[in-house]
Amino acid sequence: MNSLIINSVATLFVCFSSFANATDKKTDPPTTPNFVVIVADDAGWNDVGYNGSEIKTPNIDWLAKNGAQLNRLYAAPTCSPSRASFFTGRPSSRMGIVAPISDKSNLSLPGDVITLPQALHQQNYQTALFGKWHLGLNPSSGPKAYGFDYSYGFLHGQIDQYSHEYKNGDPSWHREGKFITEKGHVTDLIENEAINWLKTKRDPSKNFYIQLSYSAPHFPLQEEDKWKKPYLKTIKNNSRRDYAAAMSHLDYSIGQIMKTLKKQNLDKNTIIIFMSDNGAMDKWNPGNQYQGRHAANDVLGNNFPLRDWKTSNYEGGIRVPGFIYWKNKTNSSLNNNYISVTDLMPTILTLAGAKSLPKTIEGQNIWNSIITKDSIPNQAIYIRGHLQESIIEKPWKLIRTRHKNKPTVFELFNIEKDPEEKKNLVESHSIITDKLKQDLEMQFAKDSKEVNSGGE
């Protein structure tokens, strides 16, 4: 009898222990990292403090200097193509997106390509987007349709910072795909919504991926005096001062997000990725946009020492500030490998535990390069905008500019020796030029028929 009781108690103890262990496994925090991706809108190479700017960005600078600075991070020359490339891991031109989606366009991401948030769902991640979408201007083609569990912000490429309307007056500000009306500056609203989500809507049993796609420092520039005041003596041009104020406002917001991660004990296991979607614009003439209520800006961003501006395939348009920070995992480093925005999706998915990647991905996992700074094998970066195409194979870069009524122009640069792209080497390096022409044409042929027909 006593032995029966003892055996029964032992059995109960084993069962209870197994239940407790199973319960613990469910509540244990995930071992794979969380992700916070921060995208600035039209921030130039020399618009962040750590690249030598006169603009003060202490939070961005701290993360950059304590993480891996991506010194050769390449995006598309405009916003929709960059975002499409980031979310799919392939050149946006494959999907017919080579320019900003604007006005009344119905263009959007195709439904047959697996996106980053969709792929993260397979790893049991919770996903949220705060801010700019710009990959479908209607709620039906908004973030939720492509895998985001939660979304808040604006669908279009630019909006008034306070009325939150698109330049033609169309509504854009939404929560979960439903247009809403709110008071407040876009930068503050994005920050507050993200912080609230982290505190109250995050599922602690899951990893999370959140993206803060700010409107700053994109025009229209509508900053309070408190953000302009630090630059009254150092920046004389009013437009440039307003731009600097937008960057400082953005930087402060990033600092608040970082404080929240720390308070929620999430900072140690969260990877921070920062980038601009393209290079800066030099100026803005709004005309009748926003019903004519915004003045022109004669000076905006600064891509120094890089050549040209947003929309071009010169370095100033496509080489963007960026870094990856993971506390106690990324050493302070300057990574000079040539990295494409298409490489970020496969890298994130691999870190998230994915054993295989969607077949449509063309980028590659570059995490080993981030940690060791080893070179990336067979790296060729193809970028197509609506004005030019380029292909980069270190140290060479070939740019093709096609004209309807004039001959096509090719330019070859050694961007290691000549990062400012001052000396065209096409005539003196004909063998390299011919090889890159062939490589570019092979990439061009893979692009969507919609943009390859009719001389696009």
Secondary structure by P-SEA (a helix, b strand, c coil): caaaaaaaaaaaaaaaaaaaaaaaaaaccccbbbbbbbbbcccccccccccccccccaaaaaaaaacccccccccccccaaaaaaaaccccccccccccccccccccccccccccaaaaaaaabbbbbbccccccccccccccccccccccccccccccccccccccccccccccccccccccccaaaaaaaaaaaaacccccccbbbbbbbcccccccccccccccccccccccccaaaaaaaaaaaaaaaaaaaaaaaaaaacccccbbbbbbbcbbbbccccccccccccbbbbcccccccccccccccccccccccccccccccccccccccccccccaaaaaaaaaacccccccccccccccccccccccccbbbbbbbcccccccccccbbbbbbbbccccbbbbbbccccccccccccccccaaaaaaaaaaaaaaaaacccccccccc
